[in-house]
Amino acid sequence: MSTPEHSEVFSPEGAIDLHVSPEMRASLRTIIDKKPKRLVVDLSRVPYVDSSGLAVLIGAMQSLELEGGAFVLAGAQEAVRMILESARLDQYFHLFPTVDDALAAS
């Protein structure tokens, strides 16, 4: 899959919890430091996100938006969508059904 110019796709695998959140925060920081116009986090292989994972996503979105970029989530599985909805974060994040949809959005 090719990404439009100045777009990055980050594709974590497995649960995003207290054990992997610090590593994920560092990975996202590295991407954000490149100042992409759009960062798509592909959640299609993430079965679960806990509060520490949500905090990482929120922090990454705030950091990228301060740089003038767009932070979007794509491909969230049903369980992850339910977690986002129960925390009302579905109203905070830009959610797309697929990475392609997220990259195509302007």
C-alpha positions as CSV (number, residue, x, y, z in Angstrom):
1,M,0.0,0.0,0.0
2,S,1.4,3.4,-0.9
3,T,0.8,6.3,1.3
4,P,0.1,9.8,0.1
5,E,3.0,12.3,0.4
6,H,3.6,13.4,4.0
7,S,1.3,10.7,5.4
8,E,2.5,8.0,7.8
9,V,0.8,4.8,8.8
10,F,1.6,3.3,12.2
11,S,0.4,-0.3,12.6
12,P,0.7,-1.7,16.1
13,E,-0.1,-5.4,16.7
14,G,-1.6,-6.9,19.9
15,A,-3.1,-5.3,23.0
16,I,-2.1,-1.8,23.8
17,D,-1.7,-1.9,27.5
18,L,0.5,-0.8,30.3
19,H,3.3,-3.2,29.1
20,V,3.6,-1.8,25.6
21,S,2.4,1.8,26.1
22,P,5.9,3.2,26.8
23,E,7.3,1.6,23.6
24,M,4.3,2.8,21.6
25,R,4.7,6.3,22.9
26,A,8.3,6.3,21.8
27,S,7.4,5.0,18.3
28,L,4.7,7.6,17.9
29,R,7.1,10.3,19.1
30,T,9.6,9.3,16.4
31,I,6.9,9.6,13.7
32,I,5.5,12.9,15.0
33,D,9.0,14.4,15.1
34,K,9.1,14.0,11.3
35,K,6.0,16.3,11.3
36,P,3.8,14.3,8.9
37,K,0.7,16.0,7.5
38,R,-1.4,13.0,8.5
39,L,-0.7,10.1,10.8
40,V,-3.0,7.1,10.5
41,V,-2.9,4.6,13.4
42,D,-4.1,1.3,12.0
43,L,-5.9,-0.5,14.8
44,S,-7.0,-3.5,12.7
45,R,-4.6,-5.9,14.6
46,V,-5.3,-4.4,18.0
47,P,-7.8,-6.5,20.0
48,Y,-7.7,-4.3,23.2
49,V,-6.7,-0.9,24.4
50,D,-6.5,0.0,28.1
51,S,-6.4,3.4,29.8
52,S,-2.6,3.7,29.4
53,G,-3.0,3.0,25.7
54,L,-5.7,5.5,25.3
55,A,-3.5,8.1,27.1
56,V,-0.7,7.4,24.5
57,L,-3.1,7.9,21.6
58,I,-4.5,11.1,23.1
59,G,-1.0,12.5,23.8
60,A,0.1,11.6,20.3
61,M,-2.9,13.3,18.7
62,Q,-2.4,16.5,20.8
63,S,1.3,16.6,19.9
64,L,0.7,16.1,16.2
65,E,-2.1,18.6,16.1
66,L,0.2,21.2,17.7
67,E,2.6,20.6,14.8
68,G,-0.4,21.2,12.4
69,G,-0.9,17.6,11.4
70,A,-3.9,15.4,11.4
71,F,-4.1,12.3,13.7
72,V,-6.6,9.6,12.7
73,L,-7.5,6.1,13.8
74,A,-8.5,3.4,11.3
75,G,-9.7,-0.2,11.3
76,A,-10.7,-0.4,14.9
77,Q,-12.0,-3.8,15.8
78,E,-15.5,-4.0,17.5
79,A,-14.0,-4.4,21.0
80,V,-11.7,-1.4,20.6
81,R,-14.5,0.7,19.1
82,M,-16.7,-0.1,22.1
83,I,-13.9,1.0,24.5
84,L,-13.5,4.3,22.5
85,E,-17.3,4.8,22.6
86,S,-17.7,4.0,26.3
87,A,-15.0,6.7,27.0
88,R,-16.7,9.0,24.5
89,L,-13.4,9.1,22.6
90,D,-15.2,8.3,19.4
91,Q,-16.2,11.9,19.5
92,Y,-12.6,13.1,20.1
93,F,-10.7,11.0,17.5
94,H,-11.3,10.9,13.8
95,L,-12.2,7.3,13.1
96,F,-12.2,5.6,9.7
97,P,-13.2,2.0,8.8
98,T,-10.0,1.3,6.9
99,V,-6.5,2.8,6.4
100,D,-7.3,3.4,2.8
101,D,-10.4,5.5,3.8
102,A,-8.3,7.4,6.3
103,L,-5.6,8.2,3.7
104,A,-8.2,9.2,1.1
105,A,-9.9,11.7,3.4
106,S,-8.9,15.2,3.1
